[in-house]
Amino acid sequence: MGFLGPNGAGKTTTMRILTGFMPPTRGKVTLDGYDVVEQSLEARRRVGYLPETVPLYTDMSVNGYLKYMGTLRGMPPKRIKSRLDDVIGLCRLGDYRKTQIGKLSKGFRQRVGIAQAILHEPQLLVLDEPTIGIDPIQVVETRRLIKDLGRDQTVVLSSHILPEVSMLCDRVLIIHEGRIVAEDTPKNLAQGLQGVDRLEVEIGGPAAEVLPVLKAIRGVNDVSHLNNDGRHTYTIQAQAGQDLRDEISKVVISNGWSLRGMQMVGMSLEEIFLRLTTHEEL
Amino acid sequence: MRTAQAVAWKEIQIYFSSPTAYIVGLIFLALTGFFFTQDLGDPFPEATLVPFFDGAIVMFILLAPALTMRLLAEESKLGTIELLLTSPVRDWEVIIGKYVASLVFFLVLVGLSFFYAILLFVYADPDPGPIYAGYLGFILYGAAALAVGLLTSTMTNNQIVSAVVAMGILLALFFADRAFGSVSGLAGEIIGEMGIRGHFDDFSRGVIDTTNIVYFLSVIAFFLFLSIRTLESRRWR
């Protein structure tokens, strides 16, 4: 599940409550039936957590640190040993087992952070901005890792990188100023919000003639035109649920113009996000 | 319990690999060595460890906070406390683990200072009573000072603040017996009895009084209790 919101929306706070670091001021949070305040220890056993700042003991080695975290999570030494190899392989830390954490780059620290979070195979994995501040190649790797992890356990991740959320998550929850403003799949969010389908069509023909013809098609709400060095692109806002592609291509061809390209454009998460979180005050 | 052990073991390793601890150890041994030899220069030297103990307890007002300031303040500063407290670890296990680690380092220092006692036993014929009792008192005193330092380390993410506040508390306890003269009535009695000195001096005179043992154990328990509650207070509504 993706957790989205502008800075200060309450993402980290929510995650801290989930993981039992902070109590909720009101209300109740249960994890697998255990109240995070009343049965904190049981709840905490089921969570793996990576805070945004990736806090690690810089003077410990990767191995030593992971062993320590495993013990803190109450894992028996044998299980730590076998899981250690799995996790180090999964997070590709093989060459750095003995390295002091303080000497690792940000991306590798992030991996160590993820490694400690998944070490005890928690049912819930909470990742606070897991790809912030690492280089693009490592971002791709981290995302792949998160996606893999999401197959076996519930992953809650926060982000303000919207494509990341739409790529990684089955469900998106957008919060703003501590309130949920939207919750759905990334796809439904885009559709639901838009209320209209958008088509981008490139047509070879005189714009002055094309424009009124397009506007006259039934079901078209609005058409905007963009002339990009002789490439005329029209963005057509259609009424919800109407597929106008056939109609448009017929019209274009019957007028003797050429249809050079056409695609449906969904609303990007950025747009949804902006629309949901900025108040339009008139 | 295994988690408390893990915390303690990790902290002990850090003690023995960190410069702070070695600096504290060096200062402790160098200065107590000076105190120890000072009296031996007298025309009629006495085979006693009293000057060593007297110097050591004053020094420990400064050194104990230096040993404990890092324990939790650094976790808060680095943010690692977030992972520590979201692991299934009880608050008391964290505090006890950290406390035991500082205690172990302190006991190693005490162990090294046995050298002075050995010298006395080899080259002179000291009265063993005050030496044994003095060491017991010094260990109890040090353990109490470390508990004070641990509490202040739990309260802040700034190691310097932690150390200074702990020194303040220890100084106040050290001079509390002056209240006997300056504060009248029951209040003076109570504050005076809280003083560390009065309770320690019996030990170095060779007297093992249960009252004094109870005093130090109560101080330790009190400050550890407050530390646990302080750590726990993050979860209070």
Contacts between the chains, C-beta under 8 A, distances in Angstrom:
chain1	res1	chain2	res2	distance
A	16	B	82	7.4
A	19	B	86	4.2
A	20	B	85	7.6
A	20	B	86	5.7
A	20	B	235	7.6
A	21	B	82	5.5
A	21	B	85	5.6
A	21	B	86	5.1
A	21	B	234	7.3
A	22	B	234	7.1
A	22	B	235	7.4
A	23	B	235	5.3
A	23	B	236	6.9
A	23	B	237	5.0
A	24	B	237	8.0
A	25	B	237	6.4
A	37	B	235	7.1
A	40	B	235	7.3
A	41	B	88	4.9
A	41	B	90	7.0
A	42	B	88	7.7
A	44	B	86	5.9
A	44	B	87	6.4
A	44	B	88	4.4
A	45	B	88	4.4
A	47	B	86	6.7
A	49	B	82	7.6
A	49	B	83	6.7
A	49	B	86	5.0
A	51	B	79	6.1
A	51	B	82	4.8
A	51	B	83	6.9
A	53	B	79	4.7
A	55	B	78	5.2
A	55	B	79	3.5
A	55	B	80	4.2
A	55	B	81	7.8
A	55	B	82	6.0
A	55	B	83	5.9
A	56	B	78	7.9
A	56	B	80	6.9
A	57	B	10	7.8
A	57	B	78	7.6
A	57	B	80	6.1
A	58	B	78	7.7
A	59	B	14	6.6
A	59	B	17	7.0
A	59	B	18	7.9
A	60	B	10	7.6
A	68	B	6	6.1
A	68	B	10	5.5
A	69	B	83	7.2
A	69	B	87	7.1
A	71	B	2	6.5
A	71	B	3	6.4
A	71	B	6	4.0
A	72	B	3	5.4
A	72	B	6	6.1
A	72	B	7	7.6
A	72	B	84	7.1
A	72	B	87	4.2
A	72	B	88	7.6
A	72	B	89	5.4
A	73	B	87	5.6
A	73	B	88	6.2
A	74	B	2	7.4
A	74	B	3	6.7
A	74	B	88	5.6
A	116	B	83	7.2
